Amino acid sequence: MAALVLFVLGVHGCVTQQVLSRLADIDAERSMPPRMEVAYVRDMALATPPPVATPAAPQDVAPPVASAKPAKVAKAVKPAKPASAAEAEPVPSPATPVMEAAAAAALPPVADEIGDSKTLPRQANDRVAAVPTPPLAEVPAATSASEAAGGFEWPASTRISYELTGNYRGAVEGSAQVEWIRAGARYQVHLDLGIGPGFAPLITRKMTSDGDITAEGLVPRRYDEDTKVVMRDRSRVTLRFEPGSVTLANGERRDSVPGLQDTASQFVQLVYVFSTRPDLLQAGGTVDIPLALKNRVGVWTYDVVGEELLATSFGPLNSIHLKPRNAVQKPGELSIEIWFAPQLRYLPVRIRIQQDPQTFIDLMISKRPELGP
């Protein structure tokens, strides 16, 4: 009889846990901006990098933070041409979406620091009023992507799929998917990552950046991160961006800077920067980007390693390899390397996140990106 009682209590406990988990899912979804939906109708073909387009930025606004300090110049990238003329699609826009540092932490419980961080000062005046995020309906539907970006034509909505391999207390496998979605002058970037079998992943992480498209690139309004690990409590992170400041996950308010990005939006911003400033990708150069992470704000420096040819499921692909400066400085700190493909409008086609030689994940593009209408 006692065994039966224990069994019933155990079943009820499992059911209760599932119900609570589902309620937490519903609460998390309701608290986040509504997810934009889009249909993907065609694959992106390999193409020669499009001509450089220079956005017309207002005179009183500083350009995106990025610097080129080339020590030496590598040979210009000569991307492979498509197999046939019929395969190459027109390239209406030079940039495209992309990927968050892929999950600057799909490996729990690691720190959220990336690369070489130069911490920015705290906000001196904490009385700055919070600016609520207006609903999507407030964005003028007539605003075109080119108007919002000051003459720079942003790409159509895009979805990128990655195969995940790596090691975390043993070999791990999984998948990741990134969506860049635009609606007029609004954008969303979604990263969905899972480690383990698709029907029962051991770790899932969802990252969402929601904000505006401007003449200087992306301006985040809000960043949300939701992580679930088997046998652990759910983890939620929210950052709110306001004029002149950003409120971090721990509630602290920090000064903002021009071009400040979140974990998910940074790679879309980098694609924008590389499309308008391809000279930054010369071997030996550096690229700086200001980032707001979970509990701090800083400028991250990436060194341009040079050209590399990657083997993908759809053939060899030219790429340019970027590596964070002073890769792993402290125990638990992450190093994130990125490979951008000029043939695919500077999308990141490979991302390697490493904590130490025995703890890492590697994301490799698994098929050609899918494009919206």
N, C-alpha and C positions, 0 to 999 in steps of 0.2 A: 504493500500500500504506500509506504513512504517513497519507494522508487517511482511509483506512478505519479505521485504528487510532484516530485522533483522534475519528472519529465514534462508534465503539464506546465509547470512554472517556467521551465526552460523554453518551451515552445512559445508561451506568451511573451517571454522576454525578447525572443527573436523577432516576433511579430511587432512588438512595441518599438523595437529598435528600427525596424524597417519603416514603420509609419512615421517615426520622428525624423528619420533621414529624408523621407519623401517630403515631409512638411518643411524641412530645412531647404530642400531643393526649390520648392515653390516660393518660399520666402526670398531666397537668393535671386530667383528669376524676376520676381515682382519688384525688387529693389533696384534692379539694373535698368538702364535705358532699353526700350523695346528693340529687339534685334531686327535689323533690316533683312528682308528676304529677297533673293534674286535667283533667276534661272540661268544656268550655264549652258550655252548652246553650241560652243565650238572650242577646239583646242588651239593653243597658240603655236604657231610655226616658228622655226628658227629663222632668224633674219639678221641682216647686217645692222649694227647699231644705228639708230636714226640720227639725223643731224642734230647738233646741239641747239637747244632752244633756250633763250635767255629771258626769264620772266622780268616784267617791268615792275620792280618793287618801288613802293612809295619812298620819297627822299628822306622822310623823317623816321623811317623804320630800319633798324639794323638788319643786315642779311643773316641767313642761318649761320650758326657757329660751325665752321669747318675750315681747316687750314691745310695748306700744302707746303711741306718743307722737304722737297726731294733731295736726297743725298746723291742719287744717281738716277738716270732715266732708263727705263727698260724699253725694249722694242715695242712698238704700238701693237695692240691686240689685232690680230687678223682673224676674225671669226670665220668658221667654216660656212660655206654657202649651203642652202638647202639642196636636197637631192635633185629637185627639179623646180622649174619656175612655177609650176602649178602648186607646189607645196608651200611656197612662200606667200604669206598673206600680207596685205598692206599694213604698214605700221603707222597708225594714226596718231600715236602718242609715244613719246620717248620713255616715260617712266612706267613703273607699275608697282604693284603692291608688294605686299609681303609680310614678312615674318618677324616676329618678336624674337628676341634673342632666344628664340625657340622655347623657351621655358626656362628662363634663367633660373631654373631650379626644378627640374622634374625629379631631381634626386633629393629626397628629404633625408635628414633635415639640414640642408646646406644654407649658407649665407646668401644674400641677394646682391652682394657686391660684384662688379664686373670690371676687369681690366684695371687701368690706372685712373684712380679717382682723385680729383682735386676738389675737396669739399667746399661748397659755397656757403656764405654767411647766413645766419638765421635771420628771420624777419624781425626787424626792430619794433615795428608797430603791429601788435596783435589785434588791433581794433578794426582792421580792414573788414568791411562787411562781406559776407559770403554772397556770391552771385549764383542763384539757382540755375540749373541747366534747363533751358526752355525746351518744350516738346518739339518733335520733328516738324510738326505742322507749322511752326513759326518760321521755318526756313523758306524763303520765296521759291516757289517751284520753278519760276522762270529763270532763275540764276543758272547760267551755264557753267560747266567745269572750267572752261577757259577764262570766263569773266572772273570767277572766284579766285583763280590762280594768276591773275594779272597777265594773261596771254600764254601761259604754259598750259598745254592741253593734258589734263590728267587722264590716266587710262580708264578703260571700262572696268567694271567689277571683275575680279579675278579670284580664282581658287587654286591653291597650290597644295599638292599632296606629297608627303614625305614618308619614307621608310625609316624606322627607328631601330638602331642596334646600339649595343653598349655593354657596360659591365657595372653592376651594383650588387655586391655580394654574390656575384655570379653573373653569367651572361643574361642579358635582357633583350627583349624585342618588343616592338610596338609600332605605332603609326602616329602621324601628326598631320594636321590640316590647317591651312591659313586662308582666311578670306579677307580680301580688301573690297569693301562695298562703298559706293558713293551714291548720293542722292542730292543733286544740286550742289550746294556749298557745304553739305554735311558729309561726314565719312564715318565708317566703323571699320576697325580691324579686329578680327577674331582669330585666336589660336586655340585649337582643341587638340590636346595631346593625351595619349594613353600608353601606358607601359603594361604589357601582358596581353593575354588573349582579348579580342574585341568584345566577346560576350561576357567576360568577367575580368576587367582590367584590375591590376593591383594598385595602380596610381593613375589618376586622371587630373588634368589641370586645364582650366579654361581661363583665357585672358582676353579682355575686351577693352579696346580704346575707342572712345566716342568723342567726336569733336568737329572742328571746322576746317575747311580748305581755304587758305588765304594766299595772297601774292607771295608770302614768304614760306609757304609750305603748310604743314599740318600744325594746328593749334588744338591740343587736347583740352577737353572740358572735364573728362572723368576717365579713370582707369579702374577696372575691377578684375580681381583675380580670385579664382575659386579652386581649391585643391582638396581632393579626397584620396586618402590612403587607407588601404584595408587595415582594420584593427586600430585606427587612430581617429582622433576627432577631426572634424572638418575644419578647414582653414579658409578664412575670407580676408581679403585686402581691398581697400578702396582708397584712391587718391582723388582729390578734387582740385582742379586748376581754376584759379581766379585771376583777374587782372592784377599783375604785379606780385602774385604769391601762389603757393601751392600748399594744400593741407595734406600732410602725410598720413599713413595708416595709423600712426601712434597719436594723432591729433595735433602734432606740432605744425606750426605754420612757418614756411620758409620763403625767402625771396625767390622770385622767378627771374629768368633771364631770357633774352630773345632766342627763339628756337628750342626752348625746353620741351623734351619729349618724355613719354612713359615707356615702359618695357615693350609694349606691343607696337606703339606707333613709330619707334625709332628706326626700324628698318625701312618703312615706307618713306620716311623723311630722308634716309640715306639714299634710297633709290632716286628720289627727287633731286637731291644734291648732286649725285653722280651723273644724272642725265643732263643737268645744266652746267656741271663743272667736271667733265671727264678727266681733266688734267690732274685732279686730286688722286687718281688711281695709278699714277706713275710709281713704279717700284722705288722704294726708299722714302716715299712721302708719308705723311701722317694725316689722319682725319680726326677731328675733335667733335664730340657731340654732347651737349648737356642733357643729363638724365635725372628724372625724379624716380627714385626707387622706394622701397617700402618705408624706410626710416631715414633717408638722407637724400640730398641733392648734390650732384657733382658733375664735373666734366670728364668724360671718358676719352682716352686717346687710343686710336687704332693705328698700327703700323701697316703700310702696304707692302706685303711680302713680294708680290709679283704675279705673273701669269702661271696658270696651271691647267692642264687638260684633265677633265674628269670623265670617268666612264659611267654613263647612265644607262637606264633601260632602253632609252630611245637613241643611243649612239653617243660618241665622244662629244664633249661640250667644253668650249673655252671658258675659263673663269679667272677672276682676279681675287687673290687670297688676302684677307685682312686678319691681323692678329692683334689682340690687346697687348698693350705695353706692360712689361713686368708681370707676365702672365699670372702665375699663382704666387701671391705674396705671403699669405697667411693660411694656416690650417682651416679648411672649410671654404676658402674663398674660391669663386668660380673663374675659370678662363673660358671665354667664348670666341671661337674663331669662325669667320664667315667667308664663304666663297660666292662672289657675285658674277652673274653671267651676262655679258654685254649682248649676246645673241638672243637672250630672253628679256630684253629691256632692263637689264641690270637687276633682275630678281636675285635674291639669295637662294642658291640651289643646293648648298650644303652648309650645315651649321654643326659645329662640334663643341659640346659643353663639357668641360673637364674640371673635376675637383682635385684629382691626383691621378697618377698613372693607372691606378686600379679602379677608379670611379669616374665614369664618363658616359655620355650618350652622344651618338652621331646621327644626325638627320640628313638623309640624302634624297633629293627629289626623285619620286618614283614614276612619274609620267609627266607629259607636257601639261603646263598650266591650262586651266579651263577658263574661258572668257564668257562674260555676260553679253547680252544683246547690245 
